[in-house]
Every structure is written in C-alpha cells, then in structure tokens.
Amino acid sequence: MAKNDAKADNDDELATPKGGKRLVRLIIITFLLLAIMAGGYMGAAYFFKLPPFEPKGPTPEEIAAQQAAKKAAEAERTRDIYVSFAQPFTFNLDYGGRAHTAQLEAVLVVSGSANEKLAKKHLALLNSTTLNVLSSQSYTSMLMPSGRERLKIELLDALRGKMSEIAGAPVIEQVLFTGFVMQ
C-alpha cells in the first residue's frame, strides 16, 4: 500500500504540472485574445475616428454648416433692397419768370433688412429732405442729363447726411429715378 500511496502522490505531482501547463496556456491564450481584440478596436477606432482618436474641434460637417450660415448671413446683410416713396414728388422750377412743373419718382437702394427698417422708419424725414433738395433746382439744369445726374448725387448726399445724423450710419446706398417728367 505504501507503494500505491507513493504512486498516487507521484501521480498528483505529475498531474499538477500538467494542469498548471493547461492553466498557463489558457491564461496566455486569454491575454493574446484580449490583445488582438484591443488591437482590432484601436485600428477600427483610428479608422472610424472613435473615442480615443476622435478629432479635437468641430467636425467637417459642422464647419461646412457654420460656413453656410455665415454666407447666408452675409448675403442677407449685403442684399440690395428697394425702398420707394409713397407718392411721386411734384415741384416747381423757375425759368426766367415762367413757372415749370416737374414730377419725379425716386427709389432708395439700401443694403440689408436692418437698413430697410431704418429707411422705412424715417421715410417722412427722407421725403422732406428730398423735397428741400428738389425745390432748389433750376429748369435749365434739369434739361440736361448731367443735371439729372448731379441731382442724384445731391439727393444721395443730403439723404445720407440726414440718416447719419439720426441713425449714425449712411444707410442709403443709391438713389434711383424711376420716373422724371418736366413741363
């Protein structure tokens, strides 16, 4: 029996290293699988820009959306808007004692909706300023195209000056004549 007990103890000693080898192999295989899975995730994360490798700052889509919004705001701010007066201006011109009548339809060109609101808000004041400039004109200067161009420049300067006093900005970009009749 002692021999059998020694043989059994011997078998246990032999079995432990064999089982230990299995355990070591199992641990090595587990670590290898974990390393392969971690490497696979890191490769996929790098390729698809997942958490450890996500870019800092906005994405290209966000950048494109911001640029599109800036362009839309700039287009709205610089868009030309036409503000017309309610009625045409009728004024008298003096030519050597003879009275002549002229009628002028004008449109103001402003940039952006903010300037449009300012121009419409102060349209009565702009109307009065326009009449003051028109009443100081002479018949002979209105007969020539250069006289009408000079009138446009005078109107623009007067209207811009008046809007600069009130709003702190010129607001008006251009004055257009849509109708001009003299008798």
Accessible surface in RSA format (square Angstrom, percent):
REM  Atomic radii and reference values for relative SASA: ProtOr
REM  Chains: A
REM  Algorithm: Lee & Richards
REM  Probe-radius: 1.40
REM  Slices: 20
REM RES _ NUM      All-atoms   Total-Side   Main-Chain    Non-polar    All polar
REM                ABS   REL    ABS   REL    ABS   REL    ABS   REL    ABS   REL
RES MET A   1   181.18  93.8 142.99  94.6  38.19  90.9 111.17  94.5  70.01  92.8
RES ALA A   2    80.71  74.2  69.64 107.5  11.07  25.2  73.94 104.1   6.77  17.9
RES LYS A   3   175.91  85.8 168.89 103.6   7.02  16.7 114.62 103.2  61.30  65.3
RES ASN A   4   102.72  70.8  97.76  94.5   4.96  11.9  21.72  52.3  81.01  78.3
RES ASP A   5    87.45  61.3  86.24  85.8   1.21   2.9  22.07  51.9  65.38  65.2
RES ALA A   6    59.77  55.0  50.20  77.5   9.56  21.8  55.76  78.5   4.01  10.6
RES LYS A   7   136.52  66.6 132.26  81.2   4.26  10.1  79.27  71.3  57.25  61.0
RES ALA A   8    51.67  47.5  46.24  71.4   5.44  12.4  50.50  71.1   1.17   3.1
RES ASP A   9    85.60  60.0  84.31  83.9   1.29   3.0  20.49  48.2  65.10  64.9
RES ASN A  10    80.62  55.6  78.85  76.2   1.77   4.3   7.35  17.7  73.27  70.8
RES ASP A  11    75.49  52.9  72.38  72.0   3.11   7.3  24.76  58.3  50.73  50.6
RES ASP A  12    90.89  63.7  89.33  88.9   1.56   3.7  25.82  60.8  65.07  64.9
RES GLU A  13   115.00  66.0 107.04  81.0   7.96  18.9  43.04  83.3  71.95  58.7
RES LEU A  14   118.71  66.1 112.06  80.2   6.65  16.7 112.48  79.0   6.23  16.8
RES ALA A  15    60.57  55.7  48.04  74.1  12.53  28.5  55.06  77.5   5.52  14.6
RES THR A  16    97.46  69.3  88.12  89.3   9.34  22.3  73.32  98.5  24.15  36.5
RES PRO A  17    72.48  52.8  62.20  56.7  10.28  37.4  71.57  59.1   0.91   5.7
RES LYS A  18   134.15  65.4 131.44  80.6   2.70   6.4  78.55  70.7  55.60  59.2
RES GLY A  19    35.74  44.1   0.00   N/A  35.74  44.1  29.51  81.0   6.24  14.0
RES GLY A  20    29.10  35.9   0.00   N/A  29.10  35.9  27.51  75.5   1.59   3.6
RES LYS A  21   130.79  63.8 126.98  77.9   3.81   9.1  72.38  65.1  58.42  62.2
RES ARG A  22   160.97  67.6 155.65  79.3   5.32  12.7  52.55  71.8 108.42  65.7
RES LEU A  23   104.05  57.9 100.86  72.2   3.19   8.0 103.64  72.8   0.41   1.1
RES VAL A  24    82.59  54.3  82.08  74.3   0.52   1.2  82.59  71.8   0.00   0.0
RES ARG A  25   153.89  64.6 152.55  77.8   1.34   3.2  47.68  65.2 106.21  64.4
RES LEU A  26   109.93  61.2 108.02  77.3   1.91   4.8 109.50  76.9   0.42   1.1
RES ILE A  27    79.32  45.1  77.53  57.8   1.79   4.3  79.32  57.1   0.00   0.0
RES ILE A  28    90.36  51.4  89.02  66.3   1.34   3.2  90.21  65.0   0.15   0.4
RES ILE A  29    92.77  52.8  92.76  69.1   0.01   0.0  92.76  66.8   0.01   0.0
RES THR A  30    63.15  44.9  61.65  62.5   1.50   3.6  49.34  66.3  13.82  20.9
RES PHE A  31   131.62  65.9 128.30  79.5   3.32   8.6 128.58  78.0   3.05   8.7
RES LEU A  32   103.11  57.4 102.85  73.6   0.26   0.7 103.11  72.4   0.00   0.0
RES LEU A  33    99.71  55.5  99.71  71.3   0.00   0.0  99.71  70.0   0.00   0.0
RES LEU A  34    94.19  52.5  90.82  65.0   3.37   8.5  91.18  64.0   3.01   8.1
RES ALA A  35    62.70  57.7  45.82  70.7  16.89  38.4  54.18  76.3   8.52  22.6
RES ILE A  36   119.46  68.0 110.54  82.3   8.93  21.5 116.77  84.1   2.70   7.3
RES MET A  37   124.11  64.3 112.41  74.4  11.70  27.9  90.02  76.5  34.09  45.2
RES ALA A  38    56.56  52.0  47.53  73.3   9.03  20.5  55.74  78.5   0.82   2.2
RES GLY A  39    43.30  53.4   0.00   N/A  43.30  53.4  33.37  91.6   9.93  22.2
RES GLY A  40    46.40  57.2   0.00   N/A  46.40  57.2  38.53 105.7   7.87  17.6
RES TYR A  41   106.35  49.7  99.32  56.5   7.03  18.3  89.19  67.0  17.15  21.1
RES MET A  42    90.18  46.7  89.04  58.9   1.13   2.7  82.83  70.4   7.35   9.7
RES GLY A  43    41.36  51.0   0.00   N/A  41.36  51.0  35.93  98.6   5.43  12.2
RES ALA A  44    41.02  37.7  33.38  51.5   7.64  17.4  38.79  54.6   2.23   5.9
RES ALA A  45     0.00   0.0   0.00   0.0   0.00   0.0   0.00   0.0   0.00   0.0
RES TYR A  46   141.01  65.8 139.76  79.5   1.25   3.3  92.08  69.2  48.93  60.3
RES PHE A  47   150.76  75.4 131.11  81.2  19.65  51.1 134.32  81.4  16.43  47.0
RES PHE A  48   131.00  65.5 110.83  68.6  20.17  52.5 115.63  70.1  15.37  44.0
RES LYS A  49   115.00  56.1 103.10  63.3  11.89  28.3  64.92  58.4  50.08  53.3
RES LEU A  50    68.80  38.3  67.57  48.3   1.23   3.1  68.80  48.3   0.00   0.0
RES PRO A  51    87.47  63.7  77.78  70.9   9.69  35.2  77.78  64.2   9.69  60.2
RES PRO A  52    74.46  54.3  33.87  30.9  40.59 147.5  46.06  38.0  28.39 176.5
RES PHE A  53    75.16  37.6  59.65  36.9  15.51  40.4  65.51  39.7   9.65  27.6
RES GLU A  54   101.54  58.3  91.59  69.3   9.94  23.7  20.96  40.5  80.58  65.8
RES PRO A  55    70.10  51.1  48.86  44.5  21.24  77.2  58.91  48.6  11.19  69.5
RES LYS A  56   199.42  97.3 165.81 101.7  33.61  80.0 124.99 112.5  74.43  79.3
RES GLY A  57    56.80  70.0   0.00   N/A  56.80  70.0  30.65  84.1  26.14  58.6
RES PRO A  58    69.01  50.3  54.05  49.3  14.96  54.4  58.29  48.1  10.72  66.6
RES THR A  59    51.91  36.9  51.83  52.5   0.08   0.2  48.12  64.6   3.79   5.7
RES PRO A  60    99.01  72.2  91.43  83.3   7.58  27.5  94.21  77.8   4.80  29.8
RES GLU A  61   128.99  74.1 119.90  90.7   9.09  21.6  70.13 135.6  58.87  48.1
RES GLU A  62    88.92  51.1  85.27  64.5   3.65   8.7  35.30  68.3  53.62  43.8
RES ILE A  63    73.96  42.1  73.96  55.1   0.00   0.0  73.96  53.3   0.00   0.0
RES ALA A  64    56.45  51.9  50.49  77.9   5.95  13.5  52.50  73.9   3.95  10.5
RES ALA A  65    62.81  57.8  49.35  76.2  13.46  30.6  57.50  81.0   5.31  14.1
RES GLN A  66    99.97  55.9  95.00  69.4   4.97  11.8  34.81  74.1  65.15  49.4
RES GLN A  67   101.68  56.9 100.62  73.5   1.06   2.5  25.81  54.9  75.87  57.5
RES ALA A  68    60.46  55.6  50.93  78.6   9.53  21.7  55.33  77.9   5.14  13.6
RES ALA A  69    63.19  58.1  50.40  77.8  12.79  29.1  58.21  82.0   4.98  13.2
RES LYS A  70   150.72  73.5 142.69  87.6   8.03  19.1  91.69  82.5  59.04  62.9
RES LYS A  71   154.07  75.2 146.79  90.1   7.28  17.3  92.92  83.6  61.15  65.1
RES ALA A  72    64.88  59.7  51.25  79.1  13.64  31.0  59.55  83.9   5.33  14.1
RES ALA A  73    63.51  58.4  51.39  79.3  12.12  27.6  59.13  83.3   4.38  11.6
RES GLU A  74    80.86  46.4  78.58  59.4   2.28   5.4  44.81  86.7  36.04  29.4
RES ALA A  75    60.50  55.6  49.93  77.1  10.56  24.0  56.59  79.7   3.91  10.3
RES GLU A  76    72.99  41.9  70.15  53.1   2.85   6.8  45.80  88.6  27.20  22.2
RES ARG A  77   148.85  62.5 142.22  72.5   6.63  15.8  69.40  94.8  79.45  48.2
RES THR A  78    66.47  47.3  52.51  53.2  13.95  33.3  38.21  51.3  28.26  42.7
RES ARG A  79   119.77  50.3 110.97  56.6   8.80  21.0  57.81  79.0  61.96  37.6
RES ASP A  80    80.33  56.3  61.76  61.5  18.57  43.9  11.65  27.4  68.68  68.5
RES ILE A  81    18.31  10.4  15.66  11.7   2.66   6.4  18.31  13.2   0.00   0.0
RES TYR A  82   135.51  63.3 112.62  64.1  22.89  59.6  73.05  54.9  62.46  77.0
RES VAL A  83     2.77   1.8   1.51   1.4   1.26   3.0   2.67   2.3   0.11   0.3
RES SER A  84    69.31  58.6  56.17  75.0  13.14  30.3  22.04  46.9  47.27  66.2
RES PHE A  85    19.15   9.6   4.41   2.7  14.74  38.4   4.41   2.7  14.74  42.2
RES ALA A  86   101.50  93.3  57.81  89.2  43.69  99.4  70.12  98.7  31.38  83.1
RES GLN A  87   137.29  76.8 128.38  93.8   8.91  21.2  33.40  71.1 103.89  78.8
RES PRO A  88    57.80  42.1  42.43  38.7  15.37  55.9  44.05  36.4  13.74  85.4
RES PHE A  89     7.66   3.8   5.26   3.3   2.40   6.3   7.66   4.6   0.00   0.0
RES THR A  90    81.09  57.7  57.09  57.9  23.99  57.2  46.12  61.9  34.97  52.9
RES PHE A  91    13.64   6.8   6.44   4.0   7.20  18.7  13.64   8.3   0.00   0.0
RES ASN A  92   109.55  75.5  95.37  92.2  14.18  34.1  21.78  52.4  87.77  84.8
RES LEU A  93     1.40   0.8   0.03   0.0   1.37   3.4   0.96   0.7   0.44   1.2
RES ASP A  94   102.70  71.9  87.80  87.4  14.90  35.2  39.01  91.8  63.69  63.5
RES TYR A  95   104.53  48.8 100.92  57.4   3.61   9.4  55.85  42.0  48.68  60.0
RES GLY A  96    81.33 100.3   0.00   N/A  81.33 100.3  45.57 125.1  35.76  80.1
RES GLY A  97    73.67  90.8   0.00   N/A  73.67  90.8  36.74 100.8  36.92  82.7
RES ARG A  98   163.11  68.5 158.75  80.9   4.36  10.4  54.81  74.9 108.29  65.6
RES ALA A  99    90.55  83.3  59.36  91.6  31.19  70.9  60.35  85.0  30.20  80.0
RES HIS A 100    17.90   9.8  16.12  11.2   1.77   4.5  15.31  15.8   2.58   3.0
RES THR A 101    53.29  37.9  51.38  52.1   1.91   4.6  24.48  32.9  28.81  43.6
RES ALA A 102     0.76   0.7   0.00   0.0   0.76   1.7   0.76   1.1   0.00   0.0
RES GLN A 103    71.15  39.8  69.76  51.0   1.39   3.3  10.81  23.0  60.34  45.8
RES LEU A 104     0.08   0.0   0.00   0.0   0.08   0.2   0.08   0.1   0.00   0.0
RES GLU A 105    81.40  46.7  80.13  60.6   1.27   3.0  12.90  25.0  68.50  55.9
RES ALA A 106     6.21   5.7   0.69   1.1   5.52  12.6   0.69   1.0   5.52  14.6
RES VAL A 107    19.25  12.7  19.25  17.4   0.00   0.0  19.25  16.7   0.00   0.0
RES LEU A 108     0.15   0.1   0.15   0.1   0.00   0.0   0.15   0.1   0.00   0.0
RES VAL A 109     7.10   4.7   7.10   6.4   0.00   0.0   7.10   6.2   0.00   0.0
RES VAL A 110     0.00   0.0   0.00   0.0   0.00   0.0   0.00   0.0   0.00   0.0
RES SER A 111    24.71  20.9  21.30  28.4   3.41   7.9  11.98  25.5  12.73  17.8
RES GLY A 112     3.95   4.9   0.00   N/A   3.95   4.9   3.95  10.8   0.00   0.0
RES SER A 113    40.28  34.0  38.83  51.8   1.45   3.3  15.88  33.8  24.40  34.2
RES ALA A 114    71.45  65.7  64.13  99.0   7.32  16.7  68.56  96.6   2.89   7.7
RES ASN A 115    37.17  25.6  36.92  35.7   0.24   0.6   0.59   1.4  36.58  35.4
RES GLU A 116    35.06  20.1  35.06  26.5   0.00   0.0   3.69   7.1  31.37  25.6
RES LYS A 117   146.38  71.4 140.12  86.0   6.26  14.9  87.69  78.9  58.68  62.5
RES LEU A 118    54.51  30.4  53.95  38.6   0.56   1.4  54.51  38.3   0.00   0.0
RES ALA A 119     0.00   0.0   0.00   0.0   0.00   0.0   0.00   0.0   0.00   0.0
RES LYS A 120   114.88  56.0  99.35  61.0  15.53  37.0  58.22  52.4  56.66  60.4
RES LYS A 121   156.02  76.1 119.75  73.5  36.27  86.4  78.18  70.4  77.84  82.9
RES HIS A 122    34.82  19.0  31.63  22.0   3.19   8.2  20.24  20.9  14.58  17.0
RES LEU A 123    41.06  22.9  40.66  29.1   0.40   1.0  40.70  28.6   0.36   1.0
RES ALA A 124    84.15  77.4  68.82 106.2  15.33  34.9  75.46 106.3   8.69  23.0
RES LEU A 125    61.90  34.5  55.62  39.8   6.28  15.8  59.32  41.7   2.57   6.9
RES LEU A 126     0.00   0.0   0.00   0.0   0.00   0.0   0.00   0.0   0.00   0.0
RES ASN A 127    57.83  39.9  57.83  55.9   0.00   0.0   3.52   8.5  54.31  52.5
RES SER A 128    55.48  46.9  50.25  67.1   5.23  12.1  26.21  55.8  29.27  41.0
RES THR A 129    13.14   9.3  12.07  12.2   1.07   2.6  10.94  14.7   2.20   3.3
RES THR A 130     0.81   0.6   0.81   0.8   0.00   0.0   0.79   1.1   0.02   0.0
RES LEU A 131    74.05  41.2  72.24  51.7   1.82   4.6  72.51  50.9   1.55   4.2
RES ASN A 132   100.05  69.0  91.86  88.8   8.19  19.7  23.05  55.5  77.00  74.4
RES VAL A 133    20.45  13.5  17.19  15.6   3.27   7.9  20.45  17.8   0.00   0.0
RES LEU A 134     0.00   0.0   0.00   0.0   0.00   0.0   0.00   0.0   0.00   0.0
RES SER A 135    75.70  64.0  52.37  69.9  23.34  53.8  37.00  78.8  38.71  54.2
RES SER A 136    86.02  72.7  48.18  64.3  37.84  87.2  48.86 104.1  37.16  52.1
RES GLN A 137    15.08   8.4   3.64   2.7  11.45  27.3   1.98   4.2  13.10   9.9
RES SER A 138    50.77  42.9  46.94  62.6   3.83   8.8  39.58  84.3  11.19  15.7
RES TYR A 139    34.83  16.3  34.54  19.7   0.30   0.8   6.31   4.7  28.52  35.2
RES THR A 140    70.31  50.0  64.92  65.8   5.39  12.8  44.78  60.2  25.53  38.6
RES SER A 141    23.99  20.3  15.54  20.7   8.45  19.5  23.83  50.8   0.15   0.2
RES MET A 142     0.05   0.0   0.00   0.0   0.05   0.1   0.00   0.0   0.05   0.1
RES LEU A 143    94.46  52.6  73.58  52.6  20.88  52.5  74.89  52.6  19.57  52.7
RES MET A 144   117.49  60.8 117.44  77.7   0.05   0.1  88.60  75.3  28.89  38.3
RES PRO A 145    91.31  66.6  89.64  81.7   1.68   6.1  90.51  74.7   0.80   5.0
RES SER A 146    81.37  68.8  69.46  92.7  11.91  27.4  52.89 112.6  28.49  39.9
RES GLY A 147     5.58   6.9   0.00   N/A   5.58   6.9   5.58  15.3   0.00   0.0
RES ARG A 148    69.10  29.0  69.10  35.2   0.00   0.0  12.33  16.8  56.77  34.4
RES GLU A 149    92.70  53.2  92.70  70.1   0.00   0.0  40.20  77.8  52.50  42.9
RES ARG A 150    98.86  41.5  96.59  49.2   2.27   5.4  63.97  87.4  34.89  21.1
RES LEU A 151     0.00   0.0   0.00   0.0   0.00   0.0   0.00   0.0   0.00   0.0
RES LYS A 152    53.60  26.2  52.74  32.4   0.86   2.1  19.41  17.5  34.19  36.4
RES ILE A 153   105.07  59.8 104.23  77.7   0.84   2.0 105.07  75.7   0.00   0.0
RES GLU A 154    58.35  33.5  53.13  40.2   5.21  12.4  32.32  62.5  26.02  21.2
RES LEU A 155     0.44   0.2   0.44   0.3   0.00   0.0   0.44   0.3   0.00   0.0
RES LEU A 156    33.13  18.5  33.13  23.7   0.00   0.0  33.13  23.3   0.00   0.0
RES ASP A 157    88.70  62.1  78.02  77.7  10.68  25.2  29.11  68.5  59.59  59.4
RES ALA A 158    31.93  29.4  16.00  24.7  15.92  36.2  28.19  39.7   3.74   9.9
RES LEU A 159     0.91   0.5   0.91   0.7   0.00   0.0   0.91   0.6   0.00   0.0
RES ARG A 160    81.27  34.1  81.14  41.4   0.13   0.3  16.49  22.5  64.79  39.3
RES GLY A 161    34.27  42.3   0.00   N/A  34.27  42.3  32.27  88.6   1.99   4.5
RES LYS A 162    63.79  31.1  61.59  37.8   2.20   5.2  17.18  15.5  46.61  49.6
RES MET A 163     0.00   0.0   0.00   0.0   0.00   0.0   0.00   0.0   0.00   0.0
RES SER A 164    47.44  40.1  37.37  49.9  10.07  23.2  27.24  58.0  20.20  28.3
RES GLU A 165   135.84  78.0  96.70  73.2  39.14  93.2  47.88  92.6  87.96  71.8
RES ILE A 166    72.94  41.5  39.60  29.5  33.34  80.4  45.24  32.6  27.70  75.2
RES ALA A 167    37.39  34.4   0.96   1.5  36.42  82.9  10.50  14.8  26.89  71.2
RES GLY A 168    66.82  82.4   0.00   N/A  66.82  82.4  31.41  86.2  35.41  79.3
RES ALA A 169    41.94  38.6  40.28  62.2   1.67   3.8  41.94  59.1   0.00   0.0
RES PRO A 170    67.78  49.4  67.78  61.8   0.00   0.0  67.78  56.0   0.00   0.0
RES VAL A 171     6.49   4.3   0.00   0.0   6.49  15.6   2.83   2.5   3.66   9.9
RES ILE A 172     0.92   0.5   0.00   0.0   0.92   2.2   0.00   0.0   0.92   2.5
RES GLU A 173    82.40  47.3  71.45  54.1  10.96  26.1  12.23  23.6  70.18  57.3
RES GLN A 174    90.55  50.6  90.55  66.2   0.00   0.0  17.74  37.8  72.80  55.2
RES VAL A 175     4.42   2.9   1.10   1.0   3.32   8.0   1.10   1.0   3.32   9.0
RES LEU A 176    51.27  28.6  51.27  36.7   0.00   0.0  51.27  36.0   0.00   0.0
RES PHE A 177    40.26  20.1  13.66   8.5  26.59  69.2  13.66   8.3  26.59  76.1
RES THR A 178    87.70  62.4  48.61  49.3  39.09  93.2  51.39  69.0  36.31  54.9
RES GLY A 179    22.38  27.6   0.00   N/A  22.38  27.6  21.98  60.3   0.40   0.9
RES PHE A 180    51.03  25.5  21.22  13.1  29.81  77.6  21.22  12.9  29.81  85.3
RES VAL A 181    84.32  55.5  80.52  72.9   3.80   9.2  83.86  72.9   0.46   1.3
RES MET A 182    46.06  23.9  16.47  10.9  29.60  70.5  15.21  12.9  30.85  40.9
RES GLN A 183   146.43  81.9 119.08  87.0  27.34  65.1  60.17 128.1  86.26  65.4
END  Absolute sums over single chains surface
CHAIN  1 A    12990.3      11031.8       1958.5       8177.8       4812.5
END  Absolute sums over all chains
TOTAL         12990.3      11031.8       1958.5       8177.8       4812.5
